[in-house]
Amino acid sequence: MSEPLTIIVTIRAKAGQESRVRDVLRGMLGPTRAETGCINYDLHESQDNPGVFAIYENWASAAHIDTHLKSAHFQALAKLIPEIFAGPPEITKWQKIG
């Protein structure tokens, strides 16, 4: 069996949208954690830079990630990105090697 795939997403809120971004991202936690293949989906906010968020997520497979990206809750978030994010999210993919 292969190792889970890790995704780290960094999001910067537009000035004045920090609270809304926080609320929208918190709203993603329950539905995403309930998805098949989601091992964990954890939201963090920078202590040094309020309004900068990181999502640390682990998925059982790339297929599960693809399904997540097509989910209704993710699509609803994607529509809000231009309105509340300072730019596109920075998405990095990781694989555990030790």
Order of alpha helices (4+ residues) and beta strands (2+ residues): beta-alpha-beta-beta-alpha-alpha-beta
